[in-house]
Amino acid sequence: MEERRWDEERLKKAMEEGKEEFIELTIKLNDLIVDFCMRALKSAEASKGEPLNPIQVEQMISYEIGALLEQISDPQFMNLIIEKAKLKYA
């Protein structure tokens, strides 16, 4: 059976039309990452019992972003997302 090829012009047009949605989703993703960072900062501050200094804040944020990137790069996590997206698409 011959595999259907992408119609590059139609795909390009669809991607261009979806650009605004992509931007909105990127903003939501950024806000969600900030929420994860805020959770980590609040937890660190609570365990320390005093406000974090600017260096500690930056270190916690960098650590949290790194942990998130590591998690979403994990093959098991990626497979879970793939399966959920396929179910949602169906």
NORFENGI-V180339 format. One record per residue. N is the residue number from 1. RES is the residue in one letter. NEAR is the number of other C-alpha atoms within 12 Angstrom. Layout:
N|RES|NEAR / N|RES|NEAR
This chain:
1|M|3 / 2|E|4 / 3|E|5 / 4|R|7 / 5|R|9 / 6|W|10 / 7|D|10 / 8|E|11 / 9|E|11 / 10|R|12 / 11|L|13 / 12|K|13 / 13|K|12 / 14|A|16 / 15|M|15 / 16|E|14 / 17|E|13 / 18|G|14 / 19|K|14 / 20|E|13 / 21|E|14 / 22|F|15 / 23|I|15 / 24|E|13 / 25|L|14 / 26|T|14 / 27|I|14 / 28|K|14 / 29|L|15 / 30|N|15 / 31|D|14 / 32|L|16 / 33|I|22 / 34|V|20 / 35|D|18 / 36|F|24 / 37|C|26 / 38|M|21 / 39|R|19 / 40|A|27 / 41|L|31 / 42|K|21 / 43|S|19 / 44|A|23 / 45|E|18 / 46|A|13 / 47|S|12 / 48|K|13 / 49|G|11 / 50|E|13 / 51|P|16 / 52|L|21 / 53|N|14 / 54|P|11 / 55|I|12 / 56|Q|19 / 57|V|22 / 58|E|17 / 59|Q|18 / 60|M|26 / 61|I|26 / 62|S|21 / 63|Y|19 / 64|E|25 / 65|I|25 / 66|G|17 / 67|A|18 / 68|L|22 / 69|L|17 / 70|E|15 / 71|Q|17 / 72|I|17 / 73|S|15 / 74|D|14 / 75|P|13 / 76|Q|13 / 77|F|16 / 78|M|16 / 79|N|15 / 80|L|16 / 81|I|18 / 82|I|15 / 83|E|14 / 84|K|13 / 85|A|12 / 86|K|11 / 87|L|10 / 88|K|9 / 89|Y|9 / 90|A|7
